[in-house]
Amino acid sequence: MDIQWWQILLLTLYAGYQILDELQIYSSMSAPVFAGLYAGLVMGDLKAGLIIGGSMQLTVLGVGTFGGASKIDANSGTILATAFSISLGMNPEQAIAAIAVPVASLMIQLDILARFANTYFAHRIDQHVETMNYKAIERNFLMGALPWALSRMVPVFLALAFGGGLVQNVVAVLNGDLKWLGDGLSVAGAVLPAVGFAILLRYLPVKKHISYLILGFTITALLATVFSNVQLLGTSVASVVKDFPGTFNSLPMLAVALIGLALATISYKNDQKNDQHPVVSQQSQSDEGEIEDDEI
């Protein structure tokens, strides 16, 4: 199916909003998983949008922008991958590796361009600070949002408006003569969330809290297994016993999140107790690469 003009408009507007949300509004609407949710709703396939958005969210779990560094634009990659995946009937995992990740990486250059463009407004603000012109300071501060928004809106609009034919040809080749490459990209797209987890674990104090990591993994694995078997058993019994209800819900993510919250609360209270009753001992050095407490 073709991407309609109103879909291009809505996705382009969101592309401009999401970077502003990420910089100052902080409503979490700039997260890749929300970008996938929004793009999926606009394109009419919520499931595909959540698969792509969730995968990109996991991919950038351990990626930050400390010191003003630029990072891959997972949101723009998610928007374009979702739009083209749904409109062209492309496999979501294939779209992640073939569209989302390359686009997210290329957008780094436009992120840098937006930062450079913002220096113009920053210098104007410095000049108006000298004259105490508060209205001009506010005006230039707000105008500084334009380079950020345009750095996302322009490429997303151009890709959605004129890139459909190119992407369609690429999809045809990946599913035809280069099917082996298309299958490889699908596998790579499915593996990328594991890479995100690996990056995150590299910088978290895992060795300090290894017991919580093991406990959380074990509890989740056990409950997932128990609920899966209960579902299978219920379905089997329902096929034999007429009046037996065959509806069994799987383990909700809320339950897993609550377990994590409980463990985090225990850890927080223990840290608070240690702060109130400090023990005099030689401070051990942190493991190389791990971010401890308030280092950031």
Secondary structure, DSSP 8 states (H G I E B T S, - for coil): ----HHHHHHHHHHHHHHHHIIIII--STTSHHHHHHHHHHHHT-HHHHHHHHHHHHHHTTT---GGG-----HHHHHHHHHHHHHHHT--HHHHIIIIIHHHHHHHHHHHHHHHHHHHHHHHHHHHHHHTT-HHHHHHHHHHTHHHHHHHHHHHHHHHHHHSHHHHHHHHHHHTTTTHHHHHHHHHHHHHHHHHHHHHHHHHS-TTTTHHHHHHHHHHHHHHHHHHHHHHHHHHHHHHH-TTS--------HHHHHHHHHHHHHHHHHHHHHHHHS----------TT---TT--
